[in-house]
Amino acid sequence: MGRAIIAGLILLLFHGVVFGQNLLSQPESAEYDPVRHRYFAGSAANGRIIEVDTLGNQSVYNEEMIQSLGLHVRGDTLFVASNGGPLSGVIGFDLTTDTRVIHIAVPGQGMLNDITSDSSGFLYVTDYNTDRIYKIDPLAGTVSNFVTTGLNQPNGIKFDPVNNRVLFLNEQAPGRPVCAIDLADSTYTNLISTNLGESDGIVYDLNGNWYISDWNTSSVFRYNNDFSSDRELVSSGHGGPADIFFDTVNSVLVVPNYMSNSLDFIDISHGPKAVETEFDDSSGGDSDNFLDPGESIDLLLGIVNQDAFDYSDVTVTLTSSSSDLTLGRATVAYGPLSALQAATNELEPFELIVDAASEPQMVTLDYELNYVSHHGSMQKNGSLDIAIGEASILVVDDTRGHDDSYSYLRETLLLGDRLYRHCPSTLGDGPDLSLLNEYAMVLWFTGDPHSEALTASEVSLLSSYLDNGGNLLLTGQGLAGQLETSNPSFLSDYLHAEYLRTQHYPYFVGESSGQVYDLSDSLCVSCAGGAQNQTVMDHIGPVGEGVAELVYYGQSDWSAVSYDGDFRTLFFSFGLESVSEDFQTWTDREVVLNKAFGFLDWLNPNHCCVVPGDVDFDGAGPNIADLVFLVAFMFSGGDAPPCMQTADIDGSGTGPDIADLVYLVAFMFSGGDPLPSCS
């Protein structure tokens, strides 16, 4: 059976779906035979081993045992941890003949659970009931008690080839730790306390990340390769996720659902991803790198491979949703894309042609991305949102491709008819500072909780942007807790907030007497709608000149802090994508976001103001020309001030309005108060 058929199975990503008769009964472990392209699942209920082919069809592989728990394929042998009856112990099947060839009795066994092997071929088996880990030589048929002290229901176990050690889950030990065994002397240490309710299986992927299944939350979580960062949710809704397996051939996580008698197949590979865009209108426009009516623009589209294996024959084809934006060159061939590498089409850019009569608008460019992987020929579809006209908002998507938070924020941005630029931060380093500085405000979001949601380089980037007078709306789960440890000065000196604690509830926040949201707003915000992805709710408070916004219901802690000074920031300790939109009595996400933008969008990001009242920004004001400019803008549709700060003449932080005009006239002609300094 070829890889194209495997791709069909993987792309289905069936979640508990069964093709034909379901033979699974309390599946506790799963494995993959890469030579013969088939999966295996053991059974705690009746001992059967069930074979699942690449079309999802099931058949009985063996039914000699009473209880088959852990499975492990090494070479051409399928090893099984068997309990009960005459075939208790470790059983081995020759995968070339599908016959039983090994039976190793384990003296004193209680309940053999999971099984793995090291680079020398020794097997390691956990015994859940007797609190032991056995070391077995399958060639000699010998068994030794490898670890016998300090264990409390050891469960999942996996050899770590990078560090030449064995990792296991000490399920009922305090903190539910992941432990590492030194193979030289069988001593073990706790690597990390998971604090999960009932952890079961542990595996790693091609990038060295570790996955742990948890019955208590019906979920699978991922840690980075050295367990140095917080776990992130990979999948949920399982029915008793047991000894999970990672299929390195197809980059698929297999989850046996003990309680729902099914297998879940989760594609962990990302495939090539379209990321940052860059515009060049130097030859067909005015060189401001915005799409303006009548211009011809070159579009450079970055493609990134986040996986640990190569892709080839990568091509992208674009189509436009608007007749105002047509494509001169619509298809570009990128060629091969190596593991963990990025590429761009600088030598063959897409050509975008903007109609001369086009109005400012957001246009969607749909893309079809074709490539060849170890699954065979594959295709991904997506879209890019492009602004015709000068966008004032840079939307930095820092989800690293983990979730679809952007789709919820996109919906709200489009409702508000705002021009913006969408910029993914796929590799965790953020866009160039020069790009940030082009925009009056930045909306930066991180989506689902994930390790290093804000990297050191991203924090440095945001610090520099704010030092230049930028305006930042930062929203995401777990950010305050992370920054408290990794970058406390950014949390206190830039966001003007402090971390108090983390809770999973409540999901509701309400009004405050802040400067962005006040008591008159009567806000009632649900963070259990929208993306429905909130699992980490940091509680924060203001420090210094920070202002508290949006209190958690029934709590004395806050979910948002604003700051108005040398720059403006608004920090949400939850994800805006989770706020409800058009749902019963809850305040719409559009309202929450628009009030945030109202707070941020008047101030120029680079502190362009030198002298208030120099409305035409010619360096010679204030004078009659400035007064004429201001009156024309306010009353007869004249041009907007090049630097809006210069028109905030009374220094109120709003306007320009009548108060500014009166202030300027009084200053110029009747000895009024002096002009306040630029803030």
LINLINDA-V439503 format. One record per run of one state. SS is the DSSP state (h for helix, s for strand, l for the rest). FROM is the first residue (numbers start at 0). TO is the last residue. If there is no record, write none. Layout:
SS,FROM,TO ; SS,FROM,TO
//
This chain:
l,0,1 ; h,2,11 ; l,12,13 ; s,14,14 ; l,15,17 ; s,18,18 ; l,19,25 ; s,26,32 ; l,33,36 ; s,37,42 ; l,43,47 ; s,48,51 ; l,52,55 ; s,56,61 ; l,62,65 ; s,66,73 ; l,74,75 ; s,76,82 ; l,83,87 ; s,88,93 ; l,94,97 ; s,98,103 ; l,104,110 ; s,111,116 ; l,117,121 ; s,122,126 ; l,127,130 ; s,131,136 ; l,137,140 ; s,141,146 ; l,147,152 ; s,153,159 ; l,160,163 ; s,164,169 ; l,170,175 ; s,176,181 ; l,182,186 ; s,187,192 ; l,193,197 ; s,198,203 ; l,204,208 ; s,209,213 ; l,214,217 ; s,218,222 ; l,223,230 ; s,231,234 ; l,235,239 ; s,240,240 ; l,241,241 ; s,242,242 ; l,243,243 ; s,244,246 ; l,247,250 ; s,251,256 ; l,257,260 ; s,261,266 ; l,267,271 ; s,272,279 ; l,280,289 ; s,290,290 ; l,291,294 ; s,295,303 ; l,304,309 ; s,310,319 ; l,320,323 ; s,324,328 ; l,329,329 ; s,330,336 ; l,337,340 ; s,341,342 ; l,343,348 ; s,349,353 ; l,354,359 ; s,360,372 ; l,373,374 ; s,375,387 ; l,388,391 ; s,392,396 ; l,397,403 ; h,404,414 ; l,415,418 ; s,419,423 ; l,424,431 ; h,432,435 ; l,436,439 ; s,440,444 ; l,445,454 ; h,455,466 ; l,467,469 ; s,470,474 ; l,475,477 ; h,478,485 ; l,486,486 ; h,487,493 ; l,494,495 ; s,496,502 ; l,503,506 ; s,507,509 ; l,510,517 ; h,518,520 ; l,521,522 ; s,523,525 ; l,526,535 ; s,536,541 ; l,542,545 ; s,546,551 ; l,552,556 ; s,557,563 ; l,564,566 ; s,567,571 ; l,572,574 ; h,575,577 ; l,578,587 ; h,588,599 ; l,600,622 ; h,623,634 ; l,635,642 ; h,643,646 ; l,647,656 ; h,657,668 ; l,669,678
//
